[in-house]
Amino acid sequence: MSDFKELGIEDGLVQKLAEIGITEPTPVQKQVIPEILGGKNIIFQSATGSGKTFAFMLPILQKIQSQENPTKAVKLIVVSPTFELASQLKQAAASVTSLKCGLFIGGVPLKRQIDSLKEKPAIVIGTVSRLLELCRLKKLKIENAAALVFDEADRLASKEIALESQEFVSLFDQKTQIIACSATITKKTENFLFEASNSRKKTVFEGQNGLELSPSAEFKTILLPLEDVLREKIEHWAFFAERRDKIDLVRSLLRALGEKKTLVFTSRADQVENICQKLKYKKINCAALTTKIKNQERQSILAHFKNGKTPVLITSDLSSRGLDIPDIEYVIQCDLPSDEDFFVHRAGRTARAGKFGVNIVIGDEWELRKLSAMEKKLKIIIRPKALFKGKVFAADQTQEEK
């Protein structure tokens, strides 16, 4: 299928897409859009930067806009695990529809968000904790929702927020279409979604044998290969450093790379500010993104990183999912994350929208052994590197070759 019309997307949305430079559907959009238009509950996996957002948003927006009085009630609810992703989803919706869209996240005064619900948004996007709170207060009315979407579904099924996610799903009835997506969908996530979906209220309808309850929800799972971007668009480097030497190596590496747009990750949230301060002391233009920063400051930091005023951003895994910043050339992982999913999501912040990028891991002896096992499992090639006189070389090159 060569264009969105052949997938069933109507002219108005196709025109909006063209205005933002999107004219041809991606592989995930080709597979998912017809299924959602057909009303199926969908779980789909696709690599970062592959077009997942419009894969679920376009068909649902088309359904909403074709209804009578689409602005009279909340029709689409999208749940995000992070503030940043929720904000990006709202921007994506605004780029293709004039339907009113509300953003509901923690850290913003509750009263202000309750007031914004009085403006009757057709689309509600937010974090699960805040959306659940608004439902408990009976401020968010969900009975007319056509669809509920879980973006980065594996994070929403994680033990930290799984109970809240499950409770939120249980508030919907069976007629609401459920859609979930992520760059990594595991069996655990699938089972969580099945159980949560089937905990919803049953709908009574007139059947052949009199009144009957709606059947349990069925899902279609679509898994697109993840390795294409990870293998074909991203070059993977590894540097050895003892823990005490890692920040100095990051500083030297940033100098060698020319302070290009770089995202630096650490697993320890309490180290983000420390790394930032030490780099600033060495005259590296950088900023720290932490959970303690208020939303207004957070948006300012991200804006400066996007436009290049601040070329280096240091953060923890709070931003490794769904953070869609264009033209990130390098990702530096100051440590190996707890599992390969985090590794994939961190690496996927570069090489977006068809571009190429470099993912760099700085590890001690134990971490590099673990990285070697990850290399085989993910079927990627890790290239050992070293710094010599301010330049990056293959680690096994002789001094004469360097």
C-alpha positions as CSV (number, residue, x, y, z in Angstrom):
1,M,0.0,0.0,0.0
2,S,1.7,3.2,-1.2
3,D,-0.3,5.8,0.7
4,F,-2.6,6.5,3.6
5,K,-5.7,6.6,1.4
6,E,-5.2,2.9,0.5
7,L,-5.1,2.1,4.2
8,G,-8.6,3.7,4.6
9,I,-7.5,7.1,6.0
10,E,-9.7,9.9,4.7
11,D,-8.6,13.0,2.7
12,G,-8.8,15.5,5.5
13,L,-6.3,13.6,7.7
14,V,-4.1,12.7,4.6
15,Q,-3.9,16.5,3.9
16,K,-2.9,17.2,7.5
17,L,-0.2,14.6,7.3
18,A,1.2,16.1,4.1
19,E,1.4,19.5,5.7
20,I,3.8,18.1,8.3
21,G,5.8,16.3,5.7
22,I,4.4,12.8,6.1
23,T,3.2,11.3,2.8
24,E,3.9,7.6,3.0
25,P,3.0,5.1,5.8
26,T,5.7,3.2,7.7
27,P,5.6,-0.6,7.9
28,V,3.9,-0.5,11.3
29,Q,1.3,1.9,10.1
30,K,0.5,-0.3,7.1
31,Q,-0.2,-3.3,9.4
32,V,-1.9,-1.6,12.4
33,I,-4.2,1.1,10.9
34,P,-6.5,-1.3,9.0
35,E,-6.9,-3.5,12.2
36,I,-7.8,-0.5,14.4
37,L,-10.2,0.8,11.8
38,G,-11.8,-2.6,11.9
39,G,-12.4,-2.2,15.6
40,K,-10.0,-4.8,16.9
41,N,-8.2,-4.7,20.3
42,I,-4.5,-4.5,19.3
43,I,-1.2,-5.0,21.0
44,F,1.7,-4.1,18.7
45,Q,5.5,-3.9,18.9
46,S,7.6,-1.8,16.7
47,A,11.1,-0.2,16.9
48,T,11.6,3.3,18.3
49,G,11.1,6.0,15.8
50,S,9.0,3.7,13.5
51,G,5.7,5.7,13.6
52,K,3.8,4.0,16.4
53,T,2.0,7.3,17.4
54,F,0.2,7.9,14.1
55,A,-0.3,4.2,13.7
56,F,-2.9,4.3,16.6
57,M,-3.8,8.0,16.5
58,L,-4.9,8.3,12.8
59,P,-7.6,5.6,12.7
60,I,-9.0,6.6,16.1
61,L,-9.2,10.2,15.2
62,Q,-10.9,9.3,11.9
63,K,-13.6,7.3,13.9
64,I,-14.1,10.1,16.3
65,Q,-14.4,12.8,13.7
66,S,-17.0,10.8,11.8
67,Q,-19.3,10.6,14.8
68,E,-22.1,13.1,15.5
69,N,-21.1,15.7,18.1
70,P,-17.5,14.4,18.6
71,T,-16.8,17.3,20.9
72,K,-19.5,16.5,23.5
73,A,-17.6,14.0,25.5
74,V,-14.2,12.4,26.0
75,K,-13.7,10.0,23.0
76,L,-10.0,9.1,23.1
77,I,-7.8,8.5,26.2
78,V,-4.1,7.9,25.8
79,V,-2.1,6.8,28.8
80,S,1.7,7.6,28.9
81,P,4.3,6.5,31.5
82,T,6.1,9.9,31.5
83,F,5.4,13.7,31.4
84,E,7.6,14.1,28.3
85,L,5.9,11.5,26.2
86,A,2.4,12.8,27.2
87,S,3.4,16.3,26.0
88,Q,4.7,14.9,22.7
89,L,1.5,12.9,22.1
90,K,-0.5,16.0,22.6
91,Q,1.6,17.9,20.0
92,A,1.2,15.0,17.6
93,A,-2.6,15.1,18.0
94,A,-2.7,18.9,17.5
95,S,-0.8,18.5,14.3
96,V,-3.5,16.5,12.5
97,T,-6.8,17.4,14.2
98,S,-8.7,20.5,15.5
99,L,-10.4,18.4,18.2
100,K,-9.8,19.8,21.6
101,C,-7.0,17.9,23.5
102,G,-6.2,18.1,27.2
103,L,-3.0,17.1,29.0
104,F,-3.3,15.7,32.5
105,I,0.0,15.0,34.3
106,G,1.3,15.1,37.8
107,G,3.1,18.2,39.1
108,V,0.4,20.5,37.7
109,P,-2.2,21.8,40.2
110,L,-5.2,19.5,40.2
111,K,-7.7,22.3,40.3
112,R,-6.3,23.7,37.0
113,Q,-6.8,20.3,35.3
114,I,-10.3,19.9,36.7
115,D,-11.1,23.3,35.2
116,S,-9.7,22.3,31.8
117,L,-12.0,19.2,31.8
118,K,-14.9,21.7,31.9
119,E,-13.8,22.8,28.4
120,K,-14.9,19.3,27.2
121,P,-11.8,17.9,25.5
122,A,-12.5,15.1,23.0
123,I,-9.0,13.8,23.5
124,V,-7.4,13.2,27.0
125,I,-3.7,12.4,27.3
126,G,-1.9,11.9,30.5
127,T,-0.1,9.8,33.1
128,V,-2.1,7.0,34.7
129,S,-1.8,8.3,38.3
130,R,-3.4,11.6,37.4
131,L,-6.0,10.2,35.1
132,L,-7.0,7.7,37.8
133,E,-7.2,10.4,40.4
134,L,-9.5,12.5,38.2
135,C,-11.8,9.4,37.7
136,R,-11.9,8.7,41.4
137,L,-13.0,12.3,41.9
138,K,-15.7,11.8,39.2
139,K,-14.2,14.7,37.2
140,L,-13.1,12.6,34.2
141,K,-16.1,11.0,32.5
142,I,-15.0,7.9,30.5
143,E,-18.3,6.2,29.6
144,N,-18.3,7.5,26.0
145,A,-14.7,6.7,25.3
146,A,-14.3,5.0,21.9
147,A,-10.7,3.9,22.6
148,L,-8.1,3.6,25.4
149,V,-4.5,3.6,24.3
150,F,-1.5,2.5,26.4
151,D,1.7,4.0,24.9
152,E,4.9,2.3,26.1
153,A,2.7,-0.4,27.5
154,D,5.5,-2.4,29.1
155,R,6.3,0.5,31.4
156,L,2.7,0.8,32.4
157,A,2.7,-2.9,33.2
158,S,5.8,-2.6,35.4
159,K,5.4,-3.3,39.1
160,E,5.7,0.4,40.1
161,I,2.4,1.4,38.4
162,A,0.8,-1.9,37.4
163,L,-1.9,-1.8,40.1
164,E,-2.9,1.8,39.1
165,S,-2.9,0.8,35.4
166,Q,-5.1,-2.2,36.1
167,E,-7.5,-0.2,38.2
168,F,-7.8,2.4,35.5
169,V,-8.6,-0.2,32.8
170,S,-11.2,-1.8,35.0
171,L,-13.2,1.5,35.0
172,F,-14.1,1.1,31.3
173,D,-16.7,-1.2,29.9
174,Q,-16.2,-3.8,27.1
175,K,-17.3,-1.6,24.3
176,T,-14.1,0.6,24.6
177,Q,-11.5,-0.4,22.1
178,I,-8.1,-1.2,23.8
179,I,-4.8,-0.5,22.0
180,A,-1.3,-1.0,23.4
181,C,2.1,-0.5,21.9
182,S,5.8,-0.4,22.7
183,A,9.2,-1.0,21.3
184,T,9.3,-4.2,23.4
185,I,6.2,-6.3,24.1
186,T,6.8,-9.3,26.3
187,K,4.5,-12.2,27.3
188,K,4.3,-10.6,30.7
189,T,3.0,-7.4,29.2
190,E,0.5,-9.3,27.0
191,N,-0.8,-11.3,30.0
192,F,-1.2,-8.1,32.0
193,L,-3.2,-6.4,29.3
194,F,-5.4,-9.5,28.8
195,E,-6.2,-9.7,32.5
196,A,-6.7,-6.0,32.9
197,S,-9.0,-5.8,29.9
198,N,-11.1,-8.7,31.1
199,S,-11.6,-7.0,34.5
200,R,-13.7,-4.4,32.7
201,K,-17.4,-4.0,33.3
202,K,-19.5,-6.5,31.2
203,T,-22.1,-5.0,28.8
204,V,-25.5,-6.6,28.8
205,F,-27.1,-7.0,25.3
206,E,-30.0,-8.8,23.7
207,G,-28.7,-12.2,22.3
208,Q,-30.2,-15.2,20.8
209,N,-30.9,-16.7,24.2
210,G,-32.2,-13.5,25.8
211,L,-30.0,-11.1,27.8
212,E,-26.3,-12.0,27.5
213,L,-23.1,-10.6,28.8
214,S,-20.4,-9.3,26.4
215,P,-17.7,-12.0,25.8
216,S,-14.2,-11.6,27.1
217,A,-12.0,-9.3,25.1
218,E,-9.8,-10.7,22.4
219,F,-6.6,-9.1,21.3
220,K,-4.6,-9.3,18.1
221,T,-0.8,-9.1,18.6
222,I,1.4,-7.6,15.9
223,L,5.1,-7.9,16.4
224,L,7.4,-6.1,14.0
225,P,11.1,-6.9,14.2
226,L,13.1,-4.7,16.5
227,E,16.6,-5.3,15.3
228,D,16.4,-3.4,12.0
229,V,17.0,0.1,13.6
230,L,19.3,-1.3,16.3
231,R,21.5,-3.2,13.8
232,E,21.2,-1.2,10.6
233,K,20.9,2.5,11.8
234,I,22.9,2.5,15.0
235,E,26.6,1.9,15.5
236,H,27.5,0.5,18.9
237,W,30.7,1.4,20.7
238,A,32.0,0.2,24.1
239,F,34.6,1.9,26.3
240,F,36.3,0.4,29.3
241,A,36.4,2.5,32.5
242,E,36.4,1.8,36.2
243,R,33.4,3.3,38.0
244,R,35.5,6.1,39.6
245,D,36.8,7.2,36.1
246,K,33.6,7.2,34.1
247,I,32.7,10.9,34.5
248,D,36.2,11.9,33.3
249,L,35.8,9.6,30.3
250,V,32.5,11.1,29.5
251,R,34.0,14.6,29.6
252,S,36.9,13.5,27.3
253,L,34.6,11.7,25.0
254,L,32.3,14.8,24.6
255,R,35.3,16.9,23.8
256,A,36.5,14.3,21.2
257,L,33.0,14.2,19.6
258,G,32.8,17.9,19.4
259,E,29.9,18.4,21.8
260,K,27.3,17.2,19.2
261,K,23.7,16.7,20.4
262,T,24.2,13.9,22.9
263,L,22.0,12.2,25.5
264,V,23.8,10.9,28.5
265,F,22.1,8.2,30.7
266,T,22.8,6.9,34.1
267,S,20.8,4.2,36.0
268,R,21.2,6.1,39.3
269,A,18.8,9.1,39.4
270,D,20.8,10.6,42.3
271,Q,23.9,10.8,40.1
272,V,22.3,12.9,37.3
273,E,23.0,16.3,38.9
274,N,26.4,15.2,40.1
275,I,27.5,14.3,36.6
276,C,26.1,17.5,35.2
277,Q,27.9,19.7,37.8
278,K,31.2,18.0,37.1
279,L,30.9,18.4,33.4
280,K,29.9,22.1,33.8
281,Y,33.0,22.6,35.9
282,K,35.0,21.4,32.9
283,K,33.2,23.9,30.7
284,I,30.9,21.4,29.0
285,N,27.6,23.0,28.0
286,C,25.1,20.6,29.5
287,A,21.8,20.3,31.5
288,A,20.3,17.8,33.9
289,L,16.8,16.3,33.7
290,T,15.6,14.8,36.9
291,T,12.2,13.9,38.5
292,K,12.6,16.8,41.0
293,I,12.4,19.5,38.3
294,K,9.1,21.3,37.9
295,N,7.2,21.0,34.6
296,Q,7.9,24.5,33.4
297,E,11.7,24.2,34.0
298,R,11.6,20.7,32.5
299,Q,10.0,22.0,29.3
300,S,12.6,24.8,29.1
301,I,15.5,22.3,29.4
302,L,14.0,20.1,26.7
303,A,13.4,23.0,24.4
304,H,17.0,24.2,24.8
305,F,18.2,20.6,24.1
306,K,16.0,20.3,21.0
307,N,17.1,23.6,19.5
308,G,20.8,23.0,20.2
309,K,21.4,25.7,22.8
310,T,22.3,23.0,25.2
311,P,24.0,20.2,23.2
312,V,24.3,17.7,26.1
313,L,21.5,16.4,28.3
314,I,22.1,14.1,31.3
315,T,19.2,12.0,32.6
316,S,18.2,8.7,34.2
317,D,15.9,6.1,32.7
318,L,12.9,8.3,33.4
319,S,13.5,9.8,29.9
320,S,14.7,6.7,28.0
321,R,11.1,5.9,26.9
322,G,9.2,7.9,24.4
323,L,11.5,10.9,24.5
324,D,11.4,12.0,20.8
325,I,14.1,14.6,20.2
326,P,15.2,15.0,16.6
327,D,18.8,14.8,15.5
328,I,20.4,13.2,18.6
329,E,23.7,12.0,17.2
330,Y,25.1,10.2,20.2
331,V,23.7,8.3,23.2
332,I,26.2,7.7,26.0
333,Q,25.3,5.0,28.6
334,C,27.4,5.6,31.7
335,D,26.5,2.2,32.9
336,L,24.8,-0.9,31.6
337,P,21.1,-0.8,32.5
338,S,19.3,-3.5,34.5
339,D,17.9,-5.3,31.5
340,E,18.1,-5.3,27.7
341,D,14.8,-3.5,27.3
342,F,16.3,-0.4,28.9
343,F,19.4,-0.8,26.7
344,V,17.2,-0.9,23.6
345,H,15.1,2.1,24.6
346,R,18.2,4.2,25.5
347,A,19.9,3.3,22.2
348,G,16.7,4.2,20.4
349,R,16.9,7.8,21.3
350,T,19.3,8.2,18.4
351,A,18.8,7.1,14.7
352,R,15.2,8.3,14.6
353,A,13.2,9.1,11.5
354,G,15.5,7.1,9.2
355,K,18.8,8.8,10.4
356,F,21.9,7.1,11.7
357,G,23.4,7.4,15.2
358,V,25.9,6.1,17.7
359,N,25.2,4.3,20.9
360,I,28.1,4.3,23.4
361,V,28.4,2.1,26.5
362,I,31.0,2.9,29.2
363,G,31.4,-0.1,31.4
364,D,33.7,-1.8,33.9
365,E,34.9,-5.3,33.5
366,W,31.7,-6.9,34.8
367,E,29.5,-4.6,32.7
368,L,31.4,-5.3,29.5
369,R,31.1,-9.1,30.0
370,K,27.3,-8.6,30.4
371,L,27.3,-6.4,27.3
372,S,29.0,-9.1,25.4
373,A,26.1,-11.5,26.2
374,M,23.6,-8.8,25.3
375,E,25.4,-8.3,22.0
376,K,24.8,-12.0,21.0
377,K,21.2,-12.0,22.1
378,L,20.3,-8.8,20.3
379,K,22.4,-9.8,17.3
380,I,24.3,-6.5,17.1
381,I,28.0,-5.7,16.7
382,I,29.7,-3.9,19.6
383,R,32.9,-2.1,18.5
384,P,35.5,-1.7,21.4
385,K,36.9,1.8,21.3
386,A,39.5,3.9,23.1
387,L,40.5,7.5,23.4
388,F,44.0,8.5,22.3
389,K,45.2,12.2,22.2
390,G,41.6,13.4,22.1
391,K,40.4,11.1,19.3
392,V,38.4,7.9,19.2
393,F,40.1,4.8,17.8
394,A,39.4,1.1,17.7
395,A,40.7,-0.3,21.0
396,D,42.9,-2.9,19.3
397,Q,44.8,-0.4,17.1
398,T,48.5,-0.1,17.7
399,Q,50.0,3.3,18.6
400,E,51.7,3.5,15.2
401,E,48.3,3.0,13.5
402,K,46.7,5.6,15.7
